[in-house]
């Protein structure tokens, strides 16, 4: 049989657990990861085909998102922008190559997200590739549905001397030497059937 002391102790434990659970729920609601719970909207994981606009017309790129959290609110983003002009259509004539784009994507609502990407314009052919520019790309995306999105974006270009501390990023307060806006669409890559083999002559 429970003594009065045991009953008091059990009651106190129950009250403490209740308070802890309530406090946890309050913090969870205040946290960004639960801002629009329970409907977090479509996830962004996986491979996407991106079509971006350029001075010479549409360009196709491959984009890939890997979730950083269980909720699918934050992603590492990789873009292979093979059709982009390393010289930015002659703006930086010394650049003859560029790195691929890496970045961070965060969902800002059930059907919205923002992304920051970085890549570098390079002059190759010497003992070591020479840095010509730093490019920061920023997207604001709207998910049309779970397989399609549209984005407004800007590409901000900085010169190497605008990174005086050599951390690979433009220093705080630096203004881009060029800011180029563009639109982009994304379509999720899905499984597609095998084709019929072409008969050999």
N, CA and C atoms as a LAMMPS dump frame, in Angstrom:
ITEM: TIMESTEP
0
ITEM: NUMBER OF ATOMS
603
ITEM: BOX BOUNDS ff ff ff
-5.0000000000000000e+02 5.0000000000000000e+02
-5.0000000000000000e+02 5.0000000000000000e+02
-5.0000000000000000e+02 5.0000000000000000e+02
ITEM: ATOMS id mol type element x y z
1 1 1 N 0.837 -1.195 0
2 1 2 C 0 0 0
3 1 3 C 0.875 1.25 0
4 2 1 N 0.359 2.272 -0.717
5 2 2 C 1.098 3.521 -0.751
6 2 3 C 0.943 4.274 0.56
7 3 1 N 2.036 4.771 1.056
8 3 2 C 1.988 5.637 2.225
9 3 3 C 1.695 7.057 1.757
10 4 1 N 1.381 7.901 2.705
11 4 2 C 1.119 9.289 2.362
12 4 3 C 2.349 9.932 1.721
13 5 1 N 3.511 9.528 2.24
14 5 2 C 4.749 10.09 1.692
15 5 3 C 4.923 9.685 0.228
16 6 1 N 4.658 8.401 -0.087
17 6 2 C 4.794 7.929 -1.467
18 6 3 C 3.823 8.653 -2.393
19 7 1 N 2.609 8.859 -1.889
20 7 2 C 1.608 9.557 -2.694
21 7 3 C 2.056 10.979 -2.994
22 8 1 N 2.61 11.656 -2
23 8 2 C 3.105 13.025 -2.19
24 8 3 C 4.235 13.048 -3.21
25 9 1 N 5.166 12.078 -3.087
26 9 2 C 6.31 12.031 -4.01
27 9 3 C 5.833 11.772 -5.433
28 10 1 N 4.924 10.809 -5.605
29 10 2 C 4.413 10.493 -6.939
30 10 3 C 3.664 11.678 -7.544
31 11 1 N 2.893 12.37 -6.696
32 11 2 C 2.164 13.546 -7.176
33 11 3 C 3.132 14.635 -7.625
34 12 1 N 4.184 14.846 -6.839
35 12 2 C 5.181 15.865 -7.193
36 12 3 C 5.866 15.523 -8.506
37 13 1 N 6.206 14.235 -8.699
38 13 2 C 6.849 13.808 -9.954
39 13 3 C 5.912 14.049 -11.133
40 14 1 N 4.634 13.704 -10.947
41 14 2 C 3.663 13.895 -12.025
42 14 3 C 3.532 15.361 -12.397
43 15 1 N 3.512 16.24 -11.374
44 15 2 C 3.396 17.68 -11.627
45 15 3 C 4.619 18.196 -12.372
46 16 1 N 5.806 17.729 -11.96
47 16 2 C 7.048 18.162 -12.617
48 16 3 C 7.061 17.731 -14.084
49 17 1 N 6.644 16.471 -14.33
50 17 2 C 6.613 15.969 -15.711
51 17 3 C 5.627 16.761 -16.554
52 18 1 N 4.481 17.104 -15.969
53 18 2 C 3.484 17.891 -16.686
54 18 3 C 4.027 19.268 -17.042
55 19 1 N 4.706 19.902 -16.075
56 19 2 C 5.286 21.216 -16.328
57 19 3 C 6.369 21.15 -17.392
58 20 1 N 7.199 20.095 -17.331
59 20 2 C 8.269 19.928 -18.318
60 20 3 C 7.69 19.764 -19.721
61 21 1 N 6.657 18.928 -19.831
62 21 2 C 6.026 18.692 -21.134
63 21 3 C 5.4 19.959 -21.672
64 22 1 N 4.726 20.715 -20.799
65 22 2 C 4.1 21.964 -21.227
66 22 3 C 5.142 22.963 -21.691
67 23 1 N 6.239 23.069 -20.933
68 23 2 C 7.317 23.996 -21.308
69 23 3 C 7.93 23.594 -22.638
70 24 1 N 8.135 22.281 -22.84
71 24 2 C 8.704 21.788 -24.094
72 24 3 C 7.807 22.161 -25.278
73 25 1 N 6.494 21.997 -25.101
74 25 2 C 5.563 22.33 -26.172
75 25 3 C 5.563 23.82 -26.481
76 26 1 N 5.709 24.633 -25.443
77 26 2 C 5.756 26.075 -25.65
78 26 3 C 6.981 26.455 -26.456
79 27 1 N 8.159 25.866 -26.083
80 27 2 C 9.376 26.156 -26.817
81 27 3 C 9.286 25.653 -28.247
82 28 1 N 8.647 24.494 -28.44
83 28 2 C 8.524 23.929 -29.79
84 28 3 C 7.689 24.83 -30.677
85 29 1 N 6.624 25.412 -30.131
86 29 2 C 5.791 26.321 -30.913
87 29 3 C 6.563 27.584 -31.255
88 30 1 N 7.389 28.038 -30.293
89 30 2 C 8.163 29.247 -30.535
90 30 3 C 9.275 29.006 -31.538
91 31 1 N 9.732 27.756 -31.666
92 31 2 C 10.821 27.429 -32.57
93 31 3 C 10.344 27.491 -34.018
94 32 1 N 11.258 27.904 -34.936
95 32 2 C 10.901 28.026 -36.342
96 32 3 C 10.448 26.711 -36.943
97 33 1 N 10.957 25.579 -36.439
98 33 2 C 10.639 24.293 -37.052
99 33 3 C 9.176 23.923 -36.882
100 34 1 N 8.457 24.593 -35.992
101 34 2 C 7.035 24.28 -35.785
102 34 3 C 6.142 25.461 -36.13
103 35 1 N 6.7 26.432 -36.859
104 35 2 C 5.977 27.671 -37.114
105 35 3 C 4.684 27.449 -37.891
106 36 1 N 4.667 26.439 -38.762
107 36 2 C 3.44 26.183 -39.517
108 36 3 C 3.01 24.733 -39.357
109 37 1 N 3.361 24.139 -38.2
110 37 2 C 2.954 22.768 -37.897
111 37 3 C 1.432 22.724 -37.725
112 38 1 N 0.759 21.591 -38.06
113 38 2 C 1.345 20.309 -38.481
114 38 3 C 1.575 20.194 -39.975
115 39 1 N 1.111 21.156 -40.798
116 39 2 C 1.277 21.058 -42.237
117 39 3 C 2.564 21.774 -42.637
118 40 1 N 3.635 21.006 -42.855
119 40 2 C 4.908 21.59 -43.232
120 40 3 C 5.041 21.737 -44.741
121 41 1 N 4.061 21.27 -45.481
122 41 2 C 4.096 21.397 -46.93
123 41 3 C 5.002 20.364 -47.574
124 42 1 N 5.134 20.412 -48.915
125 42 2 C 5.958 19.432 -49.627
126 42 3 C 7.421 19.509 -49.224
127 43 1 N 8.077 18.354 -49.189
128 43 2 C 9.509 18.311 -48.942
129 43 3 C 10.255 18.6 -50.243
130 44 1 N 11.522 19.003 -50.108
131 44 2 C 12.318 19.394 -51.267
132 44 3 C 13.424 18.4 -51.585
133 45 1 N 13.482 17.278 -50.858
134 45 2 C 14.549 16.309 -51.081
135 45 3 C 14.589 15.846 -52.531
136 46 1 N 15.777 15.466 -52.979
137 46 2 C 15.889 14.792 -54.256
138 46 3 C 16.427 15.639 -55.39
139 47 1 N 16.289 15.09 -56.59
140 47 2 C 16.843 15.707 -57.8
141 47 3 C 15.785 16.534 -58.518
142 48 1 N 16.207 17.698 -59.013
143 48 2 C 15.322 18.607 -59.722
144 48 3 C 15.992 19.062 -61.013
145 49 1 N 15.181 19.334 -62.018
146 49 2 C 15.675 19.935 -63.256
147 49 3 C 15.31 21.415 -63.213
148 50 1 N 16.324 22.251 -63.329
149 50 2 C 16.126 23.702 -63.231
150 50 3 C 16.283 24.338 -64.612
151 51 1 N 15.367 25.228 -64.949
152 51 2 C 15.481 26.015 -66.173
153 51 3 C 15.608 27.478 -65.765
154 52 1 N 16.766 28.066 -66.062
155 52 2 C 17.002 29.465 -65.75
156 52 3 C 17.069 30.294 -67.017
157 53 1 N 16.71 31.564 -66.918
158 53 2 C 16.751 32.46 -68.065
159 53 3 C 18.097 33.182 -68.126
160 54 1 N 18.561 33.435 -69.344
161 54 2 C 19.835 34.117 -69.546
162 54 3 C 19.715 35.052 -70.743
163 55 1 N 20.719 35.901 -70.978
164 55 2 C 20.673 36.786 -72.156
165 55 3 C 20.577 36.04 -73.481
166 56 1 N 21.005 34.775 -73.491
167 56 2 C 20.961 33.999 -74.735
168 56 3 C 19.811 33.004 -74.759
169 57 1 N 18.943 33.032 -73.756
170 57 2 C 17.805 32.126 -73.736
171 57 3 C 17.825 31.185 -72.547
172 58 1 N 16.888 30.225 -72.507
173 58 2 C 16.808 29.289 -71.372
174 58 3 C 18.05 28.417 -71.24
175 59 1 N 18.405 28.115 -70.005
176 59 2 C 19.531 27.227 -69.708
177 59 3 C 19.038 26.125 -68.774
178 60 1 N 19.512 24.898 -68.99
179 60 2 C 19.109 23.782 -68.14
180 60 3 C 20.223 23.452 -67.154
181 61 1 N 19.842 23.21 -65.906
182 61 2 C 20.779 22.834 -64.851
183 61 3 C 20.194 21.659 -64.075
184 62 1 N 21.056 20.977 -63.332
185 62 2 C 20.617 19.93 -62.411
186 62 3 C 20.788 20.426 -60.987
187 63 1 N 19.772 20.204 -60.166
188 63 2 C 19.795 20.648 -58.775
189 63 3 C 19.474 19.47 -57.863
190 64 1 N 20.136 19.429 -56.7
191 64 2 C 19.914 18.318 -55.773
192 64 3 C 19.851 18.85 -54.35
193 65 1 N 18.817 18.437 -53.598
194 65 2 C 18.63 18.852 -52.205
195 65 3 C 18.75 17.663 -51.264
196 66 1 N 19.488 17.842 -50.186
197 66 2 C 19.605 16.841 -49.134
198 66 3 C 19.177 17.474 -47.817
199 67 1 N 18.18 16.891 -47.153
200 67 2 C 17.649 17.475 -45.913
201 67 3 C 18.69 17.445 -44.803
202 68 1 N 18.732 18.524 -44.03
203 68 2 C 19.612 18.614 -42.868
204 68 3 C 18.879 18.305 -41.572
205 69 1 N 17.541 18.21 -41.629
206 69 2 C 16.769 17.952 -40.42
207 69 3 C 15.625 16.996 -40.742
208 70 1 N 15.063 16.397 -39.697
209 70 2 C 14.007 15.398 -39.887
210 70 3 C 12.729 16.009 -40.444
211 71 1 N 12.456 17.272 -40.13
212 71 2 C 11.218 17.911 -40.57
213 71 3 C 11.248 18.29 -42.047
214 72 1 N 12.444 18.345 -42.645
215 72 2 C 12.547 18.776 -44.031
216 72 3 C 12.377 20.265 -44.186
217 73 1 N 12.946 21.039 -43.263
218 73 2 C 12.838 22.494 -43.326
219 73 3 C 14.135 23.155 -43.782
220 74 1 N 15.237 22.434 -43.719
221 74 2 C 16.534 22.991 -44.087
222 74 3 C 17.286 21.959 -44.939
223 75 1 N 17.902 22.43 -46.036
224 75 2 C 18.53 21.532 -46.996
225 75 3 C 19.896 22.046 -47.434
226 76 1 N 20.792 21.113 -47.726
227 76 2 C 21.996 21.423 -48.474
228 76 3 C 21.639 21.304 -49.957
229 77 1 N 21.962 22.322 -50.731
230 77 2 C 21.6 22.358 -52.145
231 77 3 C 22.85 22.371 -53.008
232 78 1 N 22.82 21.561 -54.063
233 78 2 C 23.928 21.491 -55.024
234 78 3 C 23.356 21.716 -56.414
235 79 1 N 23.985 22.584 -57.191
236 79 2 C 23.527 22.854 -58.559
237 79 3 C 24.7 22.699 -59.518
238 80 1 N 24.495 21.877 -60.53
239 80 2 C 25.469 21.751 -61.614
240 80 3 C 24.995 22.65 -62.748
241 81 1 N 25.623 23.809 -62.875
242 81 2 C 25.154 24.811 -63.851
243 81 3 C 26.056 24.785 -65.09
244 82 1 N 25.975 23.681 -65.81
245 82 2 C 26.882 23.438 -66.923
246 82 3 C 26.694 24.409 -68.075
247 83 1 N 25.503 24.959 -68.257
248 83 2 C 25.268 25.867 -69.377
249 83 3 C 25.578 27.324 -69.061
250 84 1 N 25.913 27.62 -67.829
251 84 2 C 26.213 29.008 -67.48
252 84 3 C 27.493 29.473 -68.173
253 85 1 N 27.572 30.763 -68.449
254 85 2 C 28.753 31.355 -69.066
255 85 3 C 29.775 31.696 -67.978
256 86 1 N 30.958 31.076 -67.974
257 86 2 C 31.959 31.402 -66.943
258 86 3 C 32.327 32.882 -66.93
259 87 1 N 32.32 33.523 -68.12
260 87 2 C 32.675 34.939 -68.188
261 87 3 C 31.482 35.84 -67.924
262 88 1 N 30.328 35.241 -67.608
263 88 2 C 29.075 35.983 -67.415
264 88 3 C 28.796 36.811 -68.673
265 89 1 N 28.785 36.104 -69.802
266 89 2 C 28.493 36.694 -71.101
267 89 3 C 29.396 37.886 -71.402
268 90 1 N 30.706 37.702 -71.097
269 90 2 C 31.709 38.697 -71.436
270 90 3 C 31.966 39.752 -70.389
271 91 1 N 31.217 39.724 -69.293
272 91 2 C 31.412 40.74 -68.247
273 91 3 C 32.761 40.574 -67.55
274 92 1 N 33.179 39.327 -67.367
275 92 2 C 34.479 39.025 -66.766
276 92 3 C 35.262 38.2 -67.79
277 93 1 N 35.863 38.847 -68.793
278 93 2 C 36.454 38.128 -69.921
279 93 3 C 37.581 37.166 -69.544
280 94 1 N 38.254 37.389 -68.418
281 94 2 C 39.355 36.5 -68.034
282 94 3 C 38.853 35.152 -67.519
283 95 1 N 37.606 35.087 -67.066
284 95 2 C 37.081 33.836 -66.497
285 95 3 C 36.766 32.847 -67.618
286 96 1 N 37.38 31.674 -67.56
287 96 2 C 37.113 30.64 -68.553
288 96 3 C 36.61 29.342 -67.935
289 97 1 N 36.316 29.383 -66.629
290 97 2 C 35.765 28.214 -65.933
291 97 3 C 35.065 28.697 -64.673
292 98 1 N 34.225 27.844 -64.119
293 98 2 C 33.597 28.187 -62.847
294 98 3 C 33.403 26.929 -62.016
295 99 1 N 33.314 27.128 -60.72
296 99 2 C 33.026 26.011 -59.82
297 99 3 C 31.54 25.696 -59.884
298 100 1 N 31.154 24.551 -59.34
299 100 2 C 29.731 24.249 -59.214
300 100 3 C 29.161 25.042 -58.04
301 101 1 N 27.838 25.08 -57.95
302 101 2 C 27.166 25.889 -56.936
303 101 3 C 26.76 25.026 -55.749
304 102 1 N 27.075 25.494 -54.552
305 102 2 C 26.601 24.837 -53.336
306 102 3 C 25.883 25.883 -52.49
307 103 1 N 24.956 25.41 -51.646
308 103 2 C 24.245 26.389 -50.852
309 103 3 C 23.313 25.796 -49.827
310 104 1 N 22.536 26.669 -49.234
311 104 2 C 21.596 26.328 -48.18
312 104 3 C 20.201 26.765 -48.604
313 105 1 N 19.233 25.857 -48.452
314 105 2 C 17.829 26.171 -48.708
315 105 3 C 17.045 25.995 -47.424
316 106 1 N 16.193 26.965 -47.1
317 106 2 C 15.326 26.89 -45.931
318 106 3 C 13.892 27.146 -46.349
319 107 1 N 12.974 26.307 -45.876
320 107 2 C 11.56 26.577 -46.11
321 107 3 C 11.121 27.72 -45.201
322 108 1 N 10.382 28.654 -45.765
323 108 2 C 9.889 29.794 -44.995
324 108 3 C 8.393 29.705 -44.755
325 109 1 N 7.76 28.691 -45.315
326 109 2 C 6.336 28.443 -45.15
327 109 3 C 6.004 27.133 -45.832
328 110 1 N 4.758 26.68 -45.763
329 110 2 C 4.404 25.395 -46.375
330 110 3 C 4.728 25.333 -47.867
331 111 1 N 4.643 26.471 -48.566
332 111 2 C 4.861 26.477 -50.011
333 111 3 C 5.874 27.523 -50.459
334 112 1 N 6.739 27.956 -49.548
335 112 2 C 7.755 28.938 -49.915
336 112 3 C 9.108 28.523 -49.337
337 113 1 N 10.172 28.96 -50.002
338 113 2 C 11.53 28.645 -49.545
339 113 3 C 12.47 29.728 -50.043
340 114 1 N 13.609 29.828 -49.396
341 114 2 C 14.651 30.735 -49.86
342 114 3 C 15.976 29.979 -49.884
343 115 1 N 16.854 30.404 -50.775
344 115 2 C 18.124 29.711 -50.991
345 115 3 C 19.243 30.724 -51.138
346 116 1 N 20.406 30.397 -50.604
347 116 2 C 21.63 31.151 -50.879
348 116 3 C 22.669 30.169 -51.407
349 117 1 N 23.208 30.476 -52.595
350 117 2 C 24.207 29.639 -53.234
351 117 3 C 25.496 30.437 -53.42
352 118 1 N 26.605 29.719 -53.585
353 118 2 C 27.874 30.385 -53.893
354 118 3 C 28.627 29.587 -54.936
355 119 1 N 29.279 30.297 -55.852
356 119 2 C 30.228 29.663 -56.762
357 119 3 C 31.279 30.697 -57.149
358 120 1 N 32.311 30.237 -57.836
359 120 2 C 33.466 31.084 -58.139
360 120 3 C 33.779 31.046 -59.627
361 121 1 N 34.097 32.224 -60.194
362 121 2 C 34.595 32.307 -61.558
363 121 3 C 36.113 32.204 -61.534
364 122 1 N 36.679 31.425 -62.455
365 122 2 C 38.099 31.098 -62.418
366 122 3 C 38.773 31.345 -63.757
367 123 1 N 40.055 31.676 -63.702
368 123 2 C 40.917 31.717 -64.875
369 123 3 C 41.868 30.534 -64.757
370 124 1 N 41.736 29.576 -65.647
371 124 2 C 42.548 28.364 -65.59
372 124 3 C 43.688 28.435 -66.609
373 125 1 N 44.609 27.488 -66.478
374 125 2 C 45.717 27.403 -67.432
375 125 3 C 47.057 27.705 -66.818
376 126 1 N 47.082 28.274 -65.625
377 126 2 C 48.334 28.555 -64.955
378 126 3 C 48.706 27.441 -63.993
379 127 1 N 49.717 27.699 -63.163
380 127 2 C 50.121 26.719 -62.152
381 127 3 C 48.979 26.464 -61.185
382 128 1 N 48.208 27.502 -60.883
383 128 2 C 47.035 27.389 -60.025
384 128 3 C 45.921 28.238 -60.616
385 129 1 N 44.69 27.725 -60.556
386 129 2 C 43.559 28.506 -61.059
387 129 3 C 43.464 29.835 -60.311
388 130 1 N 43.171 30.89 -61.053
389 130 2 C 43.094 32.233 -60.482
390 130 3 C 41.636 32.623 -60.263
391 131 1 N 41.341 33.149 -59.078
392 131 2 C 39.984 33.586 -58.759
393 131 3 C 39.691 34.907 -59.463
394 132 1 N 38.601 34.937 -60.232
395 132 2 C 38.213 36.141 -60.963
396 132 3 C 37.039 36.83 -60.274
397 133 1 N 36.073 36.055 -59.786
398 133 2 C 34.941 36.65 -59.086
399 133 3 C 34.329 35.649 -58.112
400 134 1 N 33.585 36.183 -57.164
401 134 2 C 32.759 35.41 -56.235
402 134 3 C 31.309 35.729 -56.577
403 135 1 N 30.482 34.695 -56.71
404 135 2 C 29.077 34.923 -57.04
405 135 3 C 28.176 34.355 -55.954
406 136 1 N 27.322 35.194 -55.412
407 136 2 C 26.3 34.789 -54.457
408 136 3 C 24.948 34.84 -55.16
409 137 1 N 24.26 33.701 -55.228
410 137 2 C 22.94 33.634 -55.847
411 137 3 C 21.894 33.458 -54.757
412 138 1 N 20.851 34.268 -54.801
413 138 2 C 19.771 34.197 -53.822
414 138 3 C 18.457 33.931 -54.543
415 139 1 N 17.708 32.927 -54.069
416 139 2 C 16.407 32.574 -54.647
417 139 3 C 15.314 32.789 -53.617
418 140 1 N 14.149 33.141 -54.096
419 140 2 C 12.916 33.074 -53.317
420 140 3 C 11.953 32.252 -54.141
421 141 1 N 11.617 31.055 -53.643
422 141 2 C 10.857 30.085 -54.422
423 141 3 C 9.436 29.932 -53.894
424 142 1 N 8.528 29.664 -54.806
425 142 2 C 7.148 29.319 -54.481
426 142 3 C 6.859 27.938 -55.047
427 143 1 N 6.402 27.021 -54.193
428 143 2 C 6.062 25.683 -54.641
429 143 3 C 4.66 25.687 -55.239
430 144 1 N 4.586 25.384 -56.525
431 144 2 C 3.288 25.292 -57.191
432 144 3 C 2.559 24.04 -56.713
433 145 1 N 3.308 22.947 -56.609
434 145 2 C 2.85 21.689 -56.021
435 145 3 C 4.095 20.946 -55.58
436 146 1 N 3.972 19.685 -55.172
437 146 2 C 5.13 18.98 -54.615
438 146 3 C 6.213 18.69 -55.651
439 147 1 N 5.91 18.868 -56.955
440 147 2 C 6.87 18.54 -58.004
441 147 3 C 7.31 19.732 -58.845
442 148 1 N 6.794 20.917 -58.562
443 148 2 C 7.116 22.09 -59.379
444 148 3 C 7.258 23.33 -58.5
445 149 1 N 8.195 24.19 -58.876
446 149 2 C 8.329 25.467 -58.178
447 149 3 C 8.805 26.535 -59.146
448 150 1 N 8.53 27.771 -58.808
449 150 2 C 9.022 28.919 -59.562
450 150 3 C 9.841 29.783 -58.618
451 151 1 N 10.856 30.481 -59.159
452 151 2 C 11.749 31.265 -58.318
453 151 3 C 12.072 32.61 -58.939
454 152 1 N 12.194 33.598 -58.08
455 152 2 C 12.803 34.867 -58.419
456 152 3 C 14.206 34.84 -57.821
457 153 1 N 15.193 35.276 -58.586
458 153 2 C 16.569 35.152 -58.106
459 153 3 C 17.409 36.349 -58.524
460 154 1 N 18.508 36.543 -57.79
461 154 2 C 19.533 37.503 -58.192
462 154 3 C 20.898 36.843 -58.053
463 155 1 N 21.816 37.241 -58.935
464 155 2 C 23.205 36.808 -58.841
465 155 3 C 24.046 38.037 -58.54
466 156 1 N 24.736 38.021 -57.39
467 156 2 C 25.568 39.146 -56.965
468 156 3 C 27.036 38.77 -57.175
469 157 1 N 27.754 39.572 -57.953
470 157 2 C 29.145 39.283 -58.292
471 157 3 C 30.079 40.231 -57.538
472 158 1 N 31.117 39.65 -56.957
473 158 2 C 32.109 40.411 -56.185
474 158 3 C 33.513 40.09 -56.713
475 159 1 N 34.408 41.059 -56.605
476 159 2 C 35.791 40.859 -57.005
477 159 3 C 36.585 40.231 -55.864
478 160 1 N 37.699 39.546 -56.172
479 160 2 C 38.486 38.892 -55.119
480 160 3 C 38.927 39.843 -54.011
481 161 1 N 39.258 41.086 -54.361
482 161 2 C 39.716 42.042 -53.344
483 161 3 C 38.616 42.447 -52.373
484 162 1 N 37.358 42.078 -52.681
485 162 2 C 36.261 42.35 -51.752
486 162 3 C 36.145 41.271 -50.678
487 163 1 N 37.077 40.338 -50.685
488 163 2 C 37.209 39.315 -49.642
489 163 3 C 38.566 39.478 -48.986
490 164 1 N 38.722 40.564 -48.223
491 164 2 C 40.018 40.901 -47.644
492 164 3 C 40.479 39.895 -46.599
493 165 1 N 39.529 39.235 -45.91
494 165 2 C 39.924 38.272 -44.881
495 165 3 C 40.084 36.86 -45.441
496 166 1 N 39.883 36.699 -46.731
497 166 2 C 40.125 35.432 -47.435
498 166 3 C 39.368 34.251 -46.82
499 167 1 N 38.079 34.477 -46.531
500 167 2 C 37.265 33.364 -46.043
501 167 3 C 36.365 32.794 -47.143
502 168 1 N 36.559 33.285 -48.371
503 168 2 C 35.783 32.779 -49.497
504 168 3 C 34.456 33.466 -49.703
505 169 1 N 34.131 34.436 -48.839
506 169 2 C 32.876 35.179 -48.911
507 169 3 C 33.161 36.673 -49.012
508 170 1 N 32.305 37.444 -49.692
509 170 2 C 32.52 38.892 -49.696
510 170 3 C 32.425 39.441 -48.276
511 171 1 N 33.27 40.416 -47.973
512 171 2 C 33.285 40.994 -46.63
513 171 3 C 31.988 41.746 -46.352
514 172 1 N 31.641 41.833 -45.076
515 172 2 C 30.44 42.553 -44.653
516 172 3 C 30.486 44.002 -45.137
517 173 1 N 29.4 44.453 -45.73
518 173 2 C 29.32 45.828 -46.205
519 173 3 C 29.73 46.022 -47.65
520 174 1 N 30.309 45.003 -48.25
521 174 2 C 30.711 45.117 -49.651
522 174 3 C 29.489 45.101 -50.565
523 175 1 N 29.529 45.916 -51.608
524 175 2 C 28.457 45.967 -52.585
525 175 3 C 28.881 45.2 -53.836
526 176 1 N 27.968 44.454 -54.432
527 176 2 C 28.347 43.722 -55.64
528 176 3 C 28.68 44.658 -56.797
529 177 1 N 29.644 44.254 -57.63
530 177 2 C 29.98 45.041 -58.816
531 177 3 C 28.934 44.819 -59.911
532 178 1 N 28.164 43.745 -59.773
533 178 2 C 27.083 43.458 -60.712
534 178 3 C 26.009 42.675 -59.981
535 179 1 N 24.757 43.071 -60.142
536 179 2 C 23.613 42.335 -59.595
537 179 3 C 22.673 42.021 -60.751
538 180 1 N 22.53 40.733 -61.066
539 180 2 C 21.735 40.32 -62.226
540 180 3 C 20.52 39.523 -61.769
541 181 1 N 19.301 39.995 -62.066
542 181 2 C 18.096 39.245 -61.701
543 181 3 C 17.748 38.214 -62.772
544 182 1 N 17.083 37.146 -62.364
545 182 2 C 16.564 36.186 -63.342
546 182 3 C 15.463 35.35 -62.705
547 183 1 N 14.684 34.688 -63.548
548 183 2 C 13.628 33.792 -63.108
549 183 3 C 14.052 32.352 -63.375
550 184 1 N 13.517 31.427 -62.599
551 184 2 C 13.839 30.012 -62.793
552 184 3 C 12.64 29.158 -62.434
553 185 1 N 12.549 28.006 -63.052
554 185 2 C 11.533 27.01 -62.714
555 185 3 C 12.228 25.702 -62.372
556 186 1 N 11.598 24.934 -61.487
557 186 2 C 12.154 23.656 -61.062
558 186 3 C 11.098 22.564 -61.225
559 187 1 N 11.525 21.415 -61.744
560 187 2 C 10.653 20.254 -61.879
561 187 3 C 11.349 19.056 -61.241
562 188 1 N 10.647 18.387 -60.337
563 188 2 C 11.238 17.234 -59.652
564 188 3 C 11.457 16.09 -60.651
565 189 1 N 12.621 15.477 -60.609
566 189 2 C 12.921 14.333 -61.463
567 189 3 C 12.292 13.084 -60.872
568 190 1 N 11.51 12.387 -61.689
569 190 2 C 10.856 11.151 -61.253
570 190 3 C 11.331 9.988 -62.105
571 191 1 N 10.995 8.785 -61.69
572 191 2 C 11.35 7.61 -62.48
573 191 3 C 10.643 7.656 -63.827
574 192 1 N 11.38 7.288 -64.86
575 192 2 C 10.839 7.263 -66.21
576 192 3 C 11.084 5.884 -66.814
577 193 1 N 10.21 5.432 -67.715
578 193 2 C 10.349 4.067 -68.256
579 193 3 C 11.555 3.95 -69.189
580 194 1 N 12.051 2.732 -69.321
581 194 2 C 13.123 2.472 -70.274
582 194 3 C 12.579 2.643 -71.695
583 195 1 N 13.457 3.04 -72.601
584 195 2 C 13.051 3.214 -73.999
585 195 3 C 13.181 1.891 -74.754
586 196 1 N 12.599 1.867 -75.956
587 196 2 C 12.771 0.717 -76.841
588 196 3 C 14.12 0.847 -77.545
589 197 1 N 14.973 -0.153 -77.442
590 197 2 C 16.297 -0.05 -78.085
591 197 3 C 16.169 0.204 -79.584
592 198 1 N 17.006 1.104 -80.084
593 198 2 C 17.039 1.39 -81.519
594 198 3 C 17.692 0.225 -82.253
595 199 1 N 17.04 -0.319 -83.277
596 199 2 C 17.64 -1.449 -84.017
597 199 3 C 18.975 -1.043 -84.635
598 200 1 N 19.939 -1.914 -84.519
599 200 2 C 21.251 -1.663 -85.116
600 200 3 C 21.197 -1.984 -86.598
601 201 1 N 21.837 -1.181 -87.455
602 201 2 C 21.825 -1.445 -88.9
603 201 3 C 22.617 -2.726 -89.258
